[in-house]
């Protein structure tokens, strides 16, 4: 079980990311979601991890290079060498 303070911080970063994305501040929104992702303890399987993943995916959808980078960050099936991807 994740510490309540940590979960609150992750939720706040996700809310910030969503608000920034809604304002068209995609780069700042992505920073917020990535910070939330980094806060999640290993293994990143807490229910809130799905919210963070969804926020990141929503921001990078449609941009192939960013989609591949996000897949690597989120440890999903993707090329491990982005220079060749």
C-alpha positions in Angstrom: 0.0 0.0 0.0 1.3 3.4 -0.9 1.9 6.1 1.7 -1.1 8.5 1.8 1.1 11.6 1.5 2.9 10.1 -1.5 -0.4 9.2 -3.2 -1.7 12.8 -2.5 1.4 14.2 -4.1 0.9 12.0 -7.2 -2.7 12.9 -7.5 -1.9 16.6 -7.2 0.7 16.3 -10.0 -1.9 14.5 -12.2 -4.4 17.3 -11.5 -1.8 19.9 -12.4 -0.9 18.0 -15.5 -4.5 17.7 -16.6 -5.0 21.5 -16.0 -1.9 22.4 -17.9 -2.9 20.1 -20.8 -6.3 21.7 -20.9 -4.6 25.1 -21.1 -2.5 23.9 -24.0 0.7 23.8 -22.0 1.6 20.2 -23.2 5.3 20.4 -22.3 4.6 21.5 -18.7 1.8 19.0 -18.4 4.2 16.2 -19.5 6.7 17.3 -16.9 4.0 17.1 -14.2 3.0 13.6 -15.2 6.6 12.4 -15.5 7.3 13.8 -12.0 4.3 11.9 -10.7 5.6 8.7 -12.4 9.0 9.1 -10.8 7.4 9.4 -7.4 5.6 6.1 -7.7 7.4 3.3 -5.8 8.5 0.1 -7.6 6.8 -1.9 -8.8 4.7 0.8 -10.4 1.5 -1.2 -10.1 -0.5 0.9 -7.7 -4.0 1.7 -9.0 -2.9 5.4 -9.4 -0.2 4.4 -11.8 -2.9 3.8 -14.4 -3.9 7.4 -14.1 -0.4 8.6 -14.6 0.1 6.4 -17.6 -3.2 7.6 -19.1 -2.1 11.2 -18.7 1.2 10.6 -20.3 -0.4 8.6 -23.2 -2.9 11.4 -23.8 -0.2 14.0 -24.2 2.0 12.0 -26.6 -0.7 10.4 -28.7 -0.3 11.0 -32.3 3.4 11.9 -32.1 5.3 8.7 -33.0 8.7 9.7 -31.4 7.0 10.8 -28.2 4.9 7.7 -28.1 8.0 5.5 -28.3 9.7 7.5 -25.7 6.7 7.3 -23.3 6.6 3.5 -23.9 10.2 3.2 -22.8 9.6 5.4 -19.7 6.6 3.5 -18.8 8.4 0.2 -19.5 6.0 -1.0 -22.1 6.8 -2.9 -25.2 8.9 -0.5 -27.3 12.3 -0.3 -28.9 14.9 0.1 -26.2 17.2 2.1 -28.5 15.3 5.2 -29.4 18.1 6.4 -31.7 17.3 3.5 -34.0 13.5 3.7 -33.4 
